[in-house]
Amino acid sequence: MPLTVPVLPEGIDPAWLPPEALRPVGSRRTLVDGVGPLVETVHGELAYACAQFGGEVAVRDRGESSGASSYDLVLRVAEAGRSGDTGPGLGGVGGSGGPAGVGELGAEGFVLERADGTTVVTASGQPGLLYGMFHVVRLGEDAFRRTREREAHRPSTELRMLDHWDNVAVHPVMGQVERGYAGGSLFWENGRARQESERVRAYARLLAACGINAVSVNNVNVHETEAHLLTDRIGEVAYIAAALRPYGIRTHLSVTFAAPVVLDGLVTADPLDETVRGWWAKAVRRVYSAIPDFGGFVVKADSEGQPGPFTYGRSHADGANMLAAALAPHGGTVHWRAFVYDHHQDWRDHATDRARAAYDHFAPLDGKFAGNAVLQVKHGPMDFQVREPVSPVLGALPRTQVAVELQATQEYTGQQRHVCWLGHMWSEALCFRPEGEQRPTVAELTRGGLVAVANVGDDPFWTGHPLAQANLYTFGRLAWQPAADPHRILDEWIALTFPSASERLAAGLRAVLHGSWRTYEKYTAPLGVGFMVQPGHHYGPSVDGYEYSPWGTYHFADRDGIGVDRSAATGTGYAAQYAKPWAELYESAATCPDELLLFFHHVPYGHVLRSGKTVVQHIYDTHFEGVEEAEEARRVWAGLADLVAPAWHARVAERYEEQVRGAREWRDQVNSYFLRKSGIPDVRGRTIY
């Protein structure tokens, strides 16, 4: 079998798969037992590692004797039709998957054990073998050091996807990648598909190594050029799909709801019109003819100017189900985004509440979506702010397949110029229990998958800020196991990215990453109020930037107080969209968690928090603290210069200079704004302008 490991162009960072990370498997004798394209990928990875570190890898056909005891590592696909087959010497499996045969773990699951000097990975499908091999890479030497009881590993959800907001043609406002902070697109350049498949395959390898199995390759805001990817330019999508496929990544495509009108001049895109339904069925057949393992569509409809079923008096269920019907014969899925709200709101109107919109639109439609339609819901009700409550929609649709959408690209969290590791934020959202204690978590309710807006571009470090790679890795691992400790996942990323890291380097990386989300929160928008950013590009402070705009992102600060009244008693009623335990908690300023106080309530500046501080003093203190923490992180990073490659260290150091500058600007603008609004001085007498 040929080697399949892509060769990165010179100067491209290997991220969490540097050659050294493969030394433990590459220095041993390994047997690969199975057939198929993903088995070939596994063999190629191991052959590549062994060529560098002196090990050996063999491949066994089903008809041959295993001789497994003579190998340090055996990776095998269980025989088809024997769902309980766990391999020679293996019975049922335990661990997180519970007692089961390997076949019960699904095509992506695998069993790991070590006995008598041999580590064995057994999977019922080729994807499971690929993930099992990367799990051994993650374990490193620990995979070979001791006896291991049988462990079952399987993903929490079948779909773990990245949405790329990449444009084929450079958009005059949003550029090549909308909300992209890592250079140009990996997939598109000069109006066509990039002819650099090795870089795309290397990307697929990184994604598979952390458990991601699907990618949507173009922007959810589908412009005219991008609309043609569905039809006459589907060959370019097929080219990208071929580069992703060796690592088990299925390709998805964002499409415009108005495609029949835009592409073929039909007079309508009405989802109940038979001509329109026939048009979509024919278009989908062409897509699968070009890409047999195509995953499906991503759709943004009736949102921020994108066309949708409302034009024809139809519901979102009508629109999604039309596309689902076209995809169903081929095994495809439509991901229908729930990001629908009035973006022409009158700022004078305090009753209309953008936070309510998704629930108001979609909760009444529960149970009306087709089985292969997935409602893709942002984890918070607004727009990926540094602090939001978990969206009530995630607990309101028990009869609908729901996917949770996160944002790895740091649109509102520093745009990959600031360090802001989001593992804690995502873990809190996924572990939230929408119906109260002892009830299922968001992750347990999520049957449609986990999705993140990608933070990768053609930058040599993939994510612009090298430390932002940790967000991409963390998303993949949390998508696989949402209940995992995010600290442990971060330690995995550190160990893989710097396989020979000293404890000083590891400790330094933990120090600058662990608390970085809360540091960013401290020097930006306080107590859950959100936004306060420069309009349009969303980088840097502008406290009133969106305050009198049509976007519905208000803080309502006046001389007496700040915050949005979302109570049922006197406000917009948003708090009542939650199940009773949370509705009661959020309804009163006396019980609402401090970190969300201004999201749910308009309170006086002198309102006393649980910390004993007033709201305005909290604003002053946290903004000074946030700058101090950013300065300390910069100092810690500077002290690691002798332990990190010069280019890596220089890029991060450069970004820290910008982060500290930006943090000071946030501090001074926000503190000055609230001093002038409230007239209340800082009790500590610090300089506020």
VOGU-3710 file (C-alpha; in Angstrom, 3 decimals, decimal comma):
1> mpltvpvlpe> 0,000/0,000/0,000  1,293/3,495/-0,794  2,195/6,022/1,851  -0,709/8,409/2,326  0,650/10,955/4,787  0,574/14,357/3,071  3,810/16,273/2,883  3,357/19,798/4,194  4,875/22,641/2,186  7,965/24,068/3,830
11> gidpawlppe> 7,173/26,587/6,534  3,751/25,157/7,415  3,372/24,329/11,096  2,498/20,658/11,770  0,228/21,735/14,668  -0,579/18,800/16,964  0,926/16,184/14,654  4,654/16,936/14,436  6,744/13,897/13,494  7,955/13,539/17,082
21> alrpvgsrrt> 4,385/12,867/18,249  4,477/9,625/16,249  7,752/8,349/17,741  6,074/5,928/20,199  4,204/4,106/17,401  6,983/4,632/14,863  9,619/2,872/16,974  7,629/-0,375/17,409  6,423/-3,396/15,473  2,832/-2,984/14,348
31> lvdgvgplve> 0,321/-5,202/12,565  -2,536/-3,647/10,587  -5,338/-6,127/9,979  -8,079/-5,097/7,553  -8,824/-3,813/4,084  -10,239/-0,617/2,655  -9,210/2,979/1,945  -9,157/4,163/5,561  -7,143/1,084/6,536  -4,684/2,187/3,866
41> tvhgelayac> -4,555/5,591/5,537  -3,786/3,924/8,877  -1,056/1,861/7,260  0,367/4,933/5,552  0,524/6,830/8,848  2,323/3,973/10,555  4,676/3,341/7,649  5,564/7,045/7,659  6,253/6,941/11,402  8,268/3,724/11,186
51> aqfggevavr> 10,398/5,081/8,347  11,488/7,897/10,650  11,873/6,060/13,939  13,029/2,560/13,013  9,904/0,500/13,636  8,152/-1,967/11,356  4,596/-2,231/10,102  2,994/-5,257/8,475  -0,410/-5,792/6,874  -2,385/-8,995/7,268
61> drgessgass> -5,028/-10,322/4,907  -8,001/-12,121/6,466  -6,763/-15,494/5,281  -3,428/-15,305/7,060  -2,496/-16,294/10,589  -2,354/-13,276/12,901  0,797/-13,965/14,903  -0,364/-10,998/16,967  1,784/-11,876/19,971  4,945/-10,958/18,051
71> ydlvlrvaea> 3,802/-7,339/17,651  3,818/-4,402/20,043  0,674/-2,950/18,483  -2,176/-4,595/16,584  -4,871/-2,592/14,857  -7,658/-4,644/13,344  -11,115/-4,334/11,865  -13,443/-6,994/13,242  -14,875/-9,410/10,685  -18,091/-8,226/9,070
81> grsgdtgpgl> -21,225/-9,839/10,404  -19,799/-10,692/13,810  -21,000/-7,766/15,911  -19,609/-9,292/19,098  -16,152/-9,930/17,620  -13,582/-8,111/19,693  -10,555/-9,931/18,409  -8,320/-12,722/19,667  -8,323/-12,842/23,435  -10,895/-10,033/23,777
91> ggvggsggpa> -14,352/-10,479/25,238  -16,955/-7,803/25,839  -15,793/-4,262/26,447  -16,181/-2,002/29,433  -15,253/1,542/30,214  -17,255/4,526/29,024  -19,157/2,501/26,466  -20,443/-0,087/28,953  -20,474/-3,853/28,367  -20,805/-4,440/24,660
101> gvgelgaegf> -19,287/-6,123/21,661  -17,189/-3,921/19,438  -19,883/-4,021/16,766  -22,245/-2,273/19,137  -19,941/0,741/19,199  -20,763/1,684/15,616  -18,461/2,196/12,666  -16,462/4,914/14,468  -16,029/3,169/17,797  -13,137/0,995/18,890
111> vleradgttv> -11,885/-1,129/21,771  -8,435/-0,712/23,288  -6,633/-3,099/25,615  -3,080/-4,166/26,422  -2,056/-7,591/27,666  0,976/-9,849/27,334  3,079/-7,045/25,869  0,710/-6,218/23,008  -1,578/-3,209/22,654  -4,655/-4,096/20,607
121> vtasgqpgll> -7,137/-1,756/18,921  -10,214/-3,446/17,473  -12,842/-1,596/15,480  -15,973/-2,723/13,691  -15,419/-0,241/10,865  -12,613/1,508/9,069  -13,316/4,916/10,670  -12,995/3,312/14,095  -9,593/1,950/13,165  -8,441/5,409/12,079
131> ygmfhvvrlg> -9,664/6,999/15,328  -8,187/4,139/17,339  -4,791/4,662/15,753  -4,875/8,391/16,570  -5,927/7,537/20,115  -2,767/5,462/20,480  -0,774/8,438/19,155  -2,399/10,618/21,840  -1,465/8,132/24,550  2,162/8,083/23,397
141> edafrrtrer> 4,426/5,872/25,474  1,599/5,257/27,937  -0,048/3,064/25,313  2,789/0,557/25,736  3,815/0,798/29,389  1,315/-1,213/31,363  -1,528/-3,642/31,181  -4,751/-1,907/30,162  -8,190/-3,189/30,926  -10,593/-3,239/28,016
151> eahrpstelr> -11,797/0,260/27,167  -14,642/1,133/24,812  -14,384/4,377/22,885  -17,087/5,852/20,695  -18,141/9,378/19,792  -21,028/10,972/21,628  -22,591/12,068/18,352  -22,331/10,825/14,797  -21,605/14,200/13,197  -18,759/16,468/14,318
161> mldhwdnvav> -18,488/19,208/11,735  -16,683/22,417/10,892  -18,435/25,122/8,900  -16,011/27,155/6,799  -17,289/30,633/6,014  -15,045/30,717/2,944  -15,966/32,598/-0,232  -14,914/31,359/-3,646  -14,719/34,916/-4,947  -13,316/37,591/-2,644
171> hpvmgqverg> -16,259/39,492/-1,179  -15,895/43,300/-1,317  -16,728/43,633/2,397  -16,033/40,265/4,047  -13,051/39,241/1,949  -11,997/35,684/1,151  -13,088/34,261/4,500  -15,984/35,879/6,348  -14,982/36,333/9,992  -11,675/34,730/9,087
181> yaggslfwen> -8,568/35,669/11,047  -6,035/33,253/9,623  -5,321/34,426/6,116  -7,077/33,271/2,969  -9,111/30,157/2,305  -7,633/26,675/2,363  -10,064/25,661/-0,363  -10,520/28,621/-2,720  -8,238/31,129/-4,429  -8,732/33,560/-7,316
191> grarqeserv> -12,310/32,454/-7,834  -11,642/28,725/-8,116  -10,649/25,680/-6,088  -7,032/25,765/-4,929  -4,856/23,252/-6,703  -3,009/22,367/-3,485  -4,590/19,118/-2,413  -1,704/18,134/-0,126  -2,427/21,084/2,188  -6,117/20,137/2,290
201> rayarllaac> -5,223/16,497/3,015  -2,900/17,645/5,792  -5,822/19,613/7,216  -8,048/16,536/7,032  -5,364/14,623/8,918  -5,361/17,190/11,729  -9,146/17,035/11,939  -9,299/13,243/12,024  -6,670/13,219/14,764  -9,055/15,094/17,071
211> ginavsvnnv> -12,271/13,392/15,956  -13,858/15,750/13,408  -15,554/13,923/10,529  -17,291/16,535/8,349  -16,533/19,892/6,740  -18,758/22,390/4,963  -16,462/24,055/2,457  -18,163/27,402/1,736  -19,826/30,353/3,426  -23,355/30,088/4,842
221> nvheteahll> -23,918/33,497/3,246  -24,064/32,114/-0,285  -23,266/34,758/-2,885  -23,835/34,369/-6,620  -20,473/32,771/-7,449  -20,770/30,292/-4,591  -24,320/29,334/-5,620  -22,877/27,684/-8,731  -20,935/25,144/-6,659  -24,211/23,218/-6,447
231> tdrigevayi> -24,481/22,737/-10,207  -22,001/23,614/-12,931  -19,064/23,911/-10,494  -19,701/20,759/-8,469  -16,496/19,317/-9,929  -14,468/21,748/-7,826  -16,252/20,551/-4,696  -15,534/16,964/-5,750  -11,836/17,838/-6,034  -11,812/19,084/-2,439
241> aaalrpygir> -13,838/16,075/-1,277  -11,226/13,746/-2,778  -8,527/15,410/-0,668  -10,584/15,145/2,539  -11,843/11,585/2,003  -8,678/9,604/2,950  -9,130/10,772/6,546  -12,828/10,004/6,780  -13,990/13,615/6,315  -17,338/13,944/4,519
251> thlsvtfaap> -17,883/17,086/2,482  -20,928/19,332/2,944  -21,971/22,385/0,955  -23,751/25,603/1,891  -26,499/26,373/-0,617  -28,865/29,261/-1,175  -32,547/28,555/-0,686  -33,201/30,564/-3,856  -30,966/28,349/-6,025  -33,728/27,429/-8,513
261> vvldglvtad> -34,288/31,126/-9,196  -30,634/32,193/-9,095  -29,245/29,328/-11,174  -32,025/28,313/-13,553  -34,361/31,280/-13,698  -37,384/29,579/-12,172  -40,071/32,072/-11,208  -40,299/30,719/-7,670  -38,396/28,875/-4,962  -41,600/27,963/-3,077
271> pldetvrgww> -40,770/24,760/-1,159  -44,243/23,305/-1,806  -44,101/23,877/-5,557  -43,635/20,564/-7,359  -41,423/22,097/-10,047  -39,128/23,480/-7,359  -39,031/20,166/-5,529  -38,186/18,403/-8,766  -35,425/20,906/-9,460  -33,805/20,163/-6,106
281> akavrrvysa> -34,136/16,401/-6,556  -32,363/16,614/-9,910  -29,638/18,903/-8,515  -29,003/16,534/-5,607  -28,703/13,544/-7,956  -25,979/15,405/-9,865  -24,168/16,192/-6,622  -24,102/12,538/-5,559  -23,021/11,472/-9,014  -19,926/13,628/-8,523
291> ipdfggfvvk> -19,471/12,968/-4,769  -21,006/9,616/-3,741  -20,235/10,140/-0,023  -21,511/13,726/0,035  -22,787/14,702/3,491  -25,503/17,228/2,735  -26,403/20,902/2,775  -26,012/23,762/5,235  -28,678/26,461/4,869  -29,034/29,962/6,261
301> adsegqpgpf> -32,520/31,139/5,323  -34,656/34,173/6,173  -31,715/35,537/8,126  -29,715/38,719/7,635  -30,965/39,141/4,088  -30,601/35,531/2,949  -33,680/34,228/1,052  -35,973/31,675/2,639  -39,458/30,173/2,810  -41,021/33,242/4,460
311> tygrshadga> -41,113/34,840/1,003  -43,773/32,306/0,034  -45,671/32,232/3,294  -44,105/28,883/4,227  -42,483/27,765/7,467  -38,893/26,820/8,150  -40,050/23,219/8,454  -41,474/23,437/4,923  -38,165/24,740/3,612  -35,970/22,260/5,450
321> nmlaaalaph> -38,180/19,305/4,597  -38,090/20,073/0,868  -34,296/19,794/0,910  -34,416/16,809/3,250  -36,677/14,984/0,781  -34,210/15,569/-2,038  -31,284/14,350/0,078  -32,967/11,379/1,780  -32,610/8,805/-1,047  -28,854/9,375/-0,987
331> ggtvhwrafv> -28,366/9,365/2,792  -27,783/13,117/3,004  -28,715/15,595/5,720  -29,797/19,227/5,652  -28,455/21,410/8,456  -30,923/24,270/8,786  -29,573/27,144/10,882  -31,840/28,606/13,568  -30,072/31,979/13,456  -33,199/33,874/12,409
341> ydhhqdwrdh> -34,133/37,260/13,841  -35,228/40,788/12,924  -32,106/42,682/11,902  -34,120/45,794/11,074  -35,184/46,415/14,648  -36,165/49,885/15,860  -33,784/50,730/18,706  -36,550/52,751/20,331  -38,611/49,573/20,708  -37,730/47,888/24,015
351> atdraraayd> -40,262/45,076/23,564  -38,687/43,384/20,539  -35,869/41,156/21,739  -33,372/39,506/19,422  -32,622/36,908/22,119  -36,208/35,612/21,879  -36,198/35,128/18,125  -34,893/31,580/17,639  -37,235/30,134/20,259  -40,231/32,072/18,940
361> hfapldgkfa> -39,563/30,875/15,404  -38,660/27,243/16,017  -40,189/25,943/19,262  -43,685/25,821/17,678  -42,248/23,676/14,870  -40,957/20,880/17,117  -41,788/17,499/15,599  -42,471/18,929/12,146  -38,969/18,492/10,712  -37,999/15,441/8,644
371> gnavlqvkhg> -35,760/12,798/10,180  -32,770/13,880/8,088  -33,279/17,588/8,823  -31,103/18,966/11,608  -31,822/22,308/13,247  -28,448/23,962/13,874  -28,727/26,168/16,990  -26,097/28,565/18,322  -25,135/27,705/21,890  -26,287/31,126/23,078
381> pmdfqvrepv> -29,326/33,174/22,048  -27,413/36,117/20,579  -24,197/35,740/18,598  -21,190/33,973/20,124  -20,548/36,590/22,803  -17,885/36,081/25,451  -20,690/35,382/27,942  -24,277/34,380/27,154  -26,798/32,060/28,750  -27,315/28,765/26,985
391> spvlgalprt> -30,015/29,053/24,333  -33,440/27,866/25,565  -34,017/26,378/22,111  -31,638/23,551/23,020  -34,128/22,240/25,583  -37,306/23,042/23,681  -37,178/20,619/20,741  -37,379/17,042/22,053  -38,864/15,749/18,779  -36,367/17,481/16,492
401> qvavelqatq> -32,790/16,622/15,627  -30,717/19,510/16,956  -27,052/20,339/16,425  -25,210/22,774/18,695  -23,258/25,432/16,822  -20,127/26,893/18,439  -17,682/29,435/17,047  -14,020/28,481/16,963  -13,155/31,528/14,884  -12,885/34,275/17,467
411> eytgqqrhvc> -15,211/36,888/16,000  -16,163/38,383/19,365  -13,353/36,906/21,452  -10,249/38,611/20,112  -10,137/37,525/16,467  -7,079/35,352/16,978  -5,078/38,426/17,896  -5,903/37,806/21,570  -5,384/34,510/23,392  -8,827/33,235/24,338
421> wlghmwseal> -9,037/29,477/24,823  -12,735/28,600/24,713  -12,699/25,126/26,259  -14,339/26,276/29,492  -17,074/28,201/27,684  -17,959/25,280/25,441  -17,820/22,755/28,265  -20,184/24,866/30,377  -22,663/25,090/27,489  -22,521/21,383/26,638
431> cfrpegeqrp> -22,887/20,331/30,281  -25,793/22,719/30,947  -29,024/20,931/31,919  -31,923/22,769/30,213  -34,602/21,142/32,367  -32,774/21,446/35,671  -30,599/19,262/37,888  -30,626/15,487/37,338  -31,979/16,008/33,809  -30,071/15,482/30,514
441> tvaeltrggl> -27,326/17,886/29,496  -27,299/19,849/26,261  -24,832/17,328/24,857  -27,100/14,430/25,807  -30,055/16,115/24,123  -28,082/16,829/20,970  -28,797/14,144/18,380  -27,889/16,139/15,288  -24,207/16,684/15,992  -21,818/19,389/17,107
451> vavanvgddp> -20,709/22,077/14,689  -18,126/24,845/14,958  -17,403/27,755/12,670  -13,835/27,046/11,601  -10,860/29,190/12,631  -8,436/27,941/9,972  -7,029/29,613/6,875  -3,959/29,419/4,687  -1,768/31,017/7,356  1,464/29,061/8,012
461> fwtghplaqa> 0,247/28,459/11,578  -3,233/27,419/10,362  -5,095/29,641/12,848  -3,189/32,931/12,610  -2,399/32,946/16,324  -0,542/29,681/16,983  -2,185/29,283/20,394  -5,621/29,408/18,718  -4,876/25,908/17,418  -5,907/24,797/20,900
471> nlytfgrlaw> -9,487/25,908/20,204  -9,751/23,794/17,069  -8,315/20,742/18,823  -10,525/21,268/21,872  -13,660/21,481/19,752  -12,890/18,158/18,072  -12,259/16,383/21,354  -15,342/17,875/23,067  -17,449/16,947/20,046  -16,276/13,363/20,526
481> qpaadphril> -16,746/13,413/24,326  -18,637/16,524/25,542  -18,335/15,537/29,209  -14,531/15,410/29,031  -12,527/17,669/31,318  -11,397/20,572/29,102  -8,199/20,894/31,168  -7,286/17,331/30,222  -7,969/18,098/26,559  -5,724/21,150/26,734
491> dewialtfps> -2,986/19,014/28,263  -3,401/16,596/25,337  -2,934/19,450/22,879  0,182/20,638/24,680  1,677/17,137/24,776  1,003/16,510/21,096  2,068/19,934/19,831  5,254/19,909/21,933  6,031/16,187/22,427  9,337/16,804/24,174
501> aserlaaglr> 8,140/19,808/26,188  9,771/20,385/29,543  7,523/20,879/32,547  8,437/24,565/32,447  7,053/24,897/28,925  3,937/22,851/29,709  3,302/24,886/32,851  3,811/28,120/30,945  1,338/27,111/28,250  -1,229/26,139/30,872
511> avlhgswrty> -0,693/29,442/32,647  -1,401/31,558/29,564  -4,288/29,447/28,247  -6,322/28,107/31,187  -7,738/31,412/32,361  -7,592/33,302/29,077  -11,372/33,238/28,406  -12,126/34,840/31,757  -9,291/37,317/31,275  -10,794/38,377/27,955
521> ekytaplgvg> -14,218/38,650/29,591  -12,795/40,857/32,334  -11,497/43,553/30,012  -14,394/43,509/27,529  -18,199/43,577/27,976  -19,190/43,021/31,624  -21,697/40,721/33,367  -23,151/39,165/30,220  -24,258/42,423/28,575  -22,390/41,578/25,346
531> fmvqpghhyg> -21,230/43,387/22,217  -19,846/46,926/22,886  -17,650/46,323/19,823  -16,754/48,313/16,752  -19,565/47,866/14,206  -18,946/45,805/11,102  -15,580/44,204/11,792  -16,281/43,620/15,531  -12,724/44,194/16,705  -12,019/46,517/19,613
541> psvdgyeysp> -14,244/48,520/21,941  -17,102/50,824/21,038  -19,498/50,863/23,975  -22,314/52,464/21,983  -21,245/50,973/18,651  -24,506/49,101/18,116  -26,653/50,931/20,679  -28,759/52,877/18,190  -28,549/50,418/15,302  -31,123/48,023/13,784
551> wgtyhfadrd> -29,260/44,894/14,941  -30,955/44,445/18,327  -27,766/44,331/20,394  -28,448/46,878/23,104  -27,215/47,496/26,657  -29,572/50,389/27,500  -27,050/52,177/29,721  -28,318/55,490/31,072  -27,435/57,728/34,028  -29,145/55,392/36,484
561> gigvdrsaat> -28,161/51,883/35,383  -27,419/49,336/32,699  -28,719/46,061/31,323  -31,625/44,559/29,401  -34,811/43,683/31,247  -35,659/40,232/29,936  -37,867/39,216/32,857  -41,424/38,022/32,316  -42,809/40,443/34,879  -41,553/43,735/33,482
571> gtgyaaqyak> -39,373/42,989/30,461  -39,313/41,171/27,138  -40,322/37,799/28,613  -37,230/36,025/27,357  -36,510/34,492/30,783  -39,800/32,600/30,573  -38,583/30,654/27,520  -36,576/28,432/29,869  -37,854/25,456/31,819  -39,171/26,349/35,265
581> pwaelyesaa> -35,980/25,971/37,365  -33,997/28,306/35,098  -36,892/30,658/34,397  -37,298/31,214/38,125  -33,562/31,694/38,626  -33,186/34,224/35,800  -36,449/36,086/36,504  -35,185/37,958/39,556  -32,069/40,108/39,852  -31,754/38,727/43,372
591> tcpdelllff> -31,233/35,150/42,123  -29,786/35,652/38,641  -26,111/34,611/38,459  -23,886/37,683/38,551  -22,080/36,767/35,350  -25,426/37,015/33,468  -27,020/39,813/35,465  -26,938/42,490/32,780  -28,148/40,058/30,138  -31,381/39,537/32,086
601> hhvpyghvlr> -31,862/42,732/34,119  -31,529/46,495/34,023  -30,064/47,402/37,405  -28,693/50,530/39,106  -24,937/51,050/39,098  -25,076/50,691/42,856  -26,679/47,236/42,725  -24,610/44,983/44,996  -23,339/41,717/43,550  -22,694/38,528/45,502
611> sgktvvqhiy> -19,046/39,556/45,679  -20,105/42,531/47,785  -19,099/44,964/45,045  -21,430/47,307/43,235  -21,984/46,808/39,518  -19,952/49,876/38,592  -17,079/48,939/40,921  -17,087/45,454/39,431  -16,746/47,033/35,987  -13,789/49,146/37,111
621> dthfegveea> -12,045/46,327/38,988  -12,408/43,643/36,341  -11,181/45,905/33,567  -8,048/46,768/35,506  -7,579/43,096/36,442  -8,009/41,959/32,852  -5,211/44,221/31,646  -2,929/43,053/34,460  -3,612/39,418/33,569  -2,911/40,063/29,875
631> eearrvwagl> 0,363/41,767/30,818  1,298/38,829/33,042  0,543/36,340/30,252  2,779/38,355/27,927  5,540/38,211/30,554  5,146/34,433/30,966  5,299/33,913/27,216  8,430/36,052/26,913  10,079/33,760/29,464  9,533/30,717/27,240
641> adlvapawha> 11,611/32,010/24,324  14,356/29,430/24,851  11,868/26,532/24,741  9,852/27,275/21,582  10,842/27,484/17,917  11,795/31,092/17,112  9,097/31,603/14,467  6,421/30,212/16,780  7,556/32,335/19,691  7,854/35,489/17,605
651> rvaeryeeqv> 4,339/35,179/16,175  2,799/34,687/19,632  4,893/37,499/21,131  3,736/39,843/18,380  0,103/38,929/19,100  0,601/39,488/22,825  1,757/43,041/22,136  -1,506/43,647/20,309  -3,525/41,920/23,032  -2,087/44,089/25,769
661> rgarewrdqv> -2,635/47,224/23,679  -6,211/46,154/22,958  -6,913/45,257/26,582  -5,778/48,694/27,726  -8,003/50,334/25,124  -10,984/48,274/26,263  -10,251/49,133/29,899  -9,957/52,843/29,320  -12,947/53,216/27,024  -15,313/51,077/29,105
671> nsyflrksgi> -14,280/52,523/32,464  -14,420/56,094/31,183  -17,853/55,496/29,658  -19,346/54,244/32,908  -17,635/56,854/35,071  -19,173/59,533/32,870  -22,581/57,834/32,764  -22,820/57,089/36,455  -20,755/59,859/38,001  -19,550/57,278/40,554
681> pdvrgrtiy> -15,771/57,319/41,118  -13,523/54,295/41,482  -13,168/53,618/45,214  -9,500/52,790/44,653  -8,773/56,107/42,985  -7,142/54,701/39,846  -6,811/56,728/36,669  -10,022/56,729/34,642  -10,134/59,224/31,833
//
